[in-house]
């Protein structure tokens, strides 16, 4: 009997452990109960209805899914962490004896809802734009685009067109500006050239009398921004029409005699034309004349860092910085002429050119007065190598119209024209102040005033020595002069 009981126990144990072993191995491992409905091929209003599936309960009860038409409408997505709406969950099948079988919650399908009302849980948080309404400003990196009606800055008055739908800030954009200039220059120190013959105390003409007036000019600026308008590279060229000034001095001896005589405090007699001393044309002569011609050119290539300071939302003040190279050329020509009593002419002339090459740094400070108007001040400073070239000449036009080169005997081997070159350190500063008005998202207008000052400049007035035959002094270029240019500008900037 005891063996029979042991045999029955072993048999029961063997029959019950097969299913248990399957839980710990790959063989016979049970699958998770799949409650996710398989997708059918039929599309209902853009949403696929689940196909029927069966869930067998212990008593053979079958679960029948909801009709497919219940899935035809878009689902309202719930907020993250909230339970799925009950309308999308299938009811759990009943257990024998009236008990319900608890079913795991199936995942909610990721369905893109059709256009229509969106659940308040998915509504974007309220966003207040940091720029003044009136223009659309494209977004960019912090501190660049998106703040202020102009978006990011691109160096003084050309920043106005940055940003907006017309210029994608993070993609960078091109910009260009055209300015009209009206400028003049200061006068050099006086060099007296003429007095009334026989009355030296009556000085009647100096080099300032050949001063220049106002001249028109133009500026072209072209640049490209990058790195979400945080940086820019730009090239600039501006020039002025030649300055010209002249003066004439003669002293009539009586109302009936228009040909008075004049003389010069400068010593000219040691220079000869065809053996005749030059004092015959500049002392006891009919008249003296002065004629000046000036030329200005400026080329710049600058690297700009925009919005280095300020420009954040709600801050109307911003500062940009720039650094680059500059080439500035100023040429000053002065011709002093004398008419002898035989009505022939002799001339002393100096043509001196200053070529400044060097680096500069600059700042651009802007104040946003209102949504379309800003004020700016842009100083630039630089140290330059000034390559100065001077050509000093002495010539005479004889009665037949031929040019005769002057000669001198005090310095053997030296003659006219006198060519000389030297290098000098020069300092140059430029300040622009003005107002910028944004007309459209891509077009702005500007109006302002410019002042440029340079030191270490060679001026023609300073190259004329007391003795016109002193060639060594003429060769030693006087380069301690200064130059000031100033005037107004107005123009347009376009972003594209």
NORHUTA-V579571 format. One line per field, one symbol per residue. ss: DSSP state (h for helix, s for strand, l for the rest). psi: psi as a letter, one per 20 degrees, with the letter a starting at -180 (. if undefined). burial: 1 if it has 16 or more other ideal C-beta (glycine too) atoms within 10 Angstrom, else 0. Layout:
BEGIN
ss=???
psi=???
burial=???
END
This chain:
BEGIN
ss=lhhhhhhhhhhhhhhhhhhhhhhhllllllllllllllssssssllsssslllllllllllllllllhhhhllllllllllllllhhhlllllslhhhlslllllllllllllllllllhhhlllllllllllllllllllllllllllllllllhhhhhhllllllllllllssssssssssssllllllsssssllsssssssshhhhllllssssssssssssllllsssssssssssssssssssllllsllsllllsslllslllsssllsslhhhhllslssssssssssssssssssssssssllllllssssssssssssssssssssssslllllssssssssssssssssssssssssssllssssssssssssssssssssssssslllllssslsslllllllllsssssssssssssssssssssllllsssssssssssssssllhhhhlllslllhhhhhlllllsssssssssssssssl
psi=ghhgggghggghghhhighghhijrhpjpqqqpoiopqprippokippqqrqqpoprhjjpqpprqqhhijhqqqoprqpiqqqqhiipqqpqqqqjjqpppqqoqqpqnpoqrpapqphhjpqqppoqjqpqhqppqqarpjdripqhicrqlociihhiqarhioogiirrqqqqpqpqorrrrqrqpopiprppimhimpiprhhhkrqbqqqaqpppprpqrlljhrqpqqppqrqqpppqrqppqoqhrhioinrqrrqiqoiijpqokipqiihiiqkrgrqqppqpqppqppqoqppoqlhpajrpioipqpqqqqaqqpppppoppppqporijkrqqqpqpopppoppaqqqrqopqoohahjpqqqpnqqqqpqooopppopqorqoahjjqpppqqqihnpiprqqopqqrqqpqppqpppqaqpoogahipqqqpaqppppqrkppqhhiiorhoijmghhhhnpokkrqpppqrqqqaqppp.
burial=0000000000000000000000000000000000101000000000011100001000000010100100100100100000000000010010000000000000000000000000000000000000100010110100111111111111111111111101111101101110101011101100101111100000011111111100101010101010111111010101110010101011100000000111110111011110010111111011111111110101010101111101100000011111010101111111111111000111111111111111010111110100010101010101010111111111110000000101110000010111010001011101110101010011010101010111111111111110111110011011101010101010111110
END
